[in-house]
Amino acid sequence: METVGLRELRQHASDLVRRAEDGEEIAITVSGRPSARLVPARPRRWRRWSDVAELFAGPADPAWDADREEVAQDVRDPWSAR
């Protein structure tokens, strides 16, 4: 969680609110001591593409390609000439 002072909050309020809307939590300090937290009003329904892409970043199942080939061999077009 990032910490910002009251002066920085005044100078960059719109940017800090935008970041909170994106899900970031920001601690506000007064004279160096924590005083408040800026948090999203409610969880975001949509996620950023980078967050979703992380779900698919891992290695693929090695058996998937073999299964796909096996299924592809069994699929036939019923309208093609036999």
PLY file of the C-alpha trace (Angstrom):
ply
format ascii 1.0
element vertex 82
property float x
property float y
property float z
element edge 81
property int vertex1
property int vertex2
end_header
0.00 0.00 0.00
1.44 3.36 -1.00
1.58 6.15 1.55
1.04 9.81 0.62
1.07 12.92 2.73
-1.78 15.37 3.01
0.02 17.91 0.80
0.47 15.34 -1.98
-3.20 14.38 -1.64
-4.20 18.01 -2.22
-1.90 18.36 -5.23
-2.79 15.05 -6.90
-6.29 14.25 -5.65
-7.79 13.32 -9.03
-4.90 10.98 -9.88
-5.07 9.31 -6.47
-8.84 8.84 -6.73
-8.42 7.32 -10.20
-5.86 4.88 -8.81
-8.23 3.96 -5.97
-10.97 3.33 -8.54
-8.55 0.91 -10.24
-8.35 -1.06 -7.00
-5.27 0.43 -5.34
-5.36 1.27 -1.63
-3.52 4.43 -0.56
-2.68 5.42 3.02
-2.97 9.14 3.83
-0.65 10.57 6.49
-0.85 13.77 8.52
2.46 14.92 10.00
3.94 11.52 9.13
1.39 9.40 10.98
-1.28 7.30 9.24
-4.61 9.09 9.34
-6.87 7.61 6.65
-7.03 5.18 3.74
-8.25 5.87 0.23
-9.88 2.65 -1.03
-12.28 1.73 -3.84
-15.95 2.27 -2.99
-16.78 -1.20 -4.32
-14.86 -3.95 -6.09
-14.41 -3.44 -9.80
-16.51 -5.67 -11.97
-14.06 -5.54 -14.87
-10.40 -6.36 -14.61
-7.47 -4.90 -16.50
-6.21 -6.96 -19.45
-2.82 -7.39 -17.77
-4.53 -8.98 -14.74
-6.48 -11.39 -16.94
-3.43 -12.20 -19.09
-1.58 -13.39 -15.96
-4.11 -16.23 -15.67
-3.03 -17.57 -19.05
0.71 -16.90 -18.72
1.57 -20.35 -17.40
2.60 -23.34 -19.49
-0.10 -25.08 -21.50
-1.21 -28.62 -20.72
1.13 -30.89 -22.74
-1.66 -33.40 -23.44
-3.94 -30.71 -24.88
-2.31 -30.67 -28.33
-2.51 -34.47 -28.62
-6.17 -34.44 -27.56
-6.94 -31.71 -30.10
-5.34 -33.73 -32.91
-7.30 -36.83 -31.91
-10.60 -34.95 -31.94
-9.76 -33.28 -35.26
-9.26 -36.69 -36.88
-12.73 -37.84 -35.81
-14.58 -34.73 -37.00
-16.01 -35.02 -40.50
-18.03 -32.64 -42.65
-21.43 -34.33 -43.26
-21.92 -32.31 -46.46
-18.64 -33.20 -48.14
-18.40 -35.93 -50.76
-17.52 -39.29 -49.26
0 1
1 2
2 3
3 4
4 5
5 6
6 7
7 8
8 9
9 10
10 11
11 12
12 13
13 14
14 15
15 16
16 17
17 18
18 19
19 20
20 21
21 22
22 23
23 24
24 25
25 26
26 27
27 28
28 29
29 30
30 31
31 32
32 33
33 34
34 35
35 36
36 37
37 38
38 39
39 40
40 41
41 42
42 43
43 44
44 45
45 46
46 47
47 48
48 49
49 50
50 51
51 52
52 53
53 54
54 55
55 56
56 57
57 58
58 59
59 60
60 61
61 62
62 63
63 64
64 65
65 66
66 67
67 68
68 69
69 70
70 71
71 72
72 73
73 74
74 75
75 76
76 77
77 78
78 79
79 80
80 81
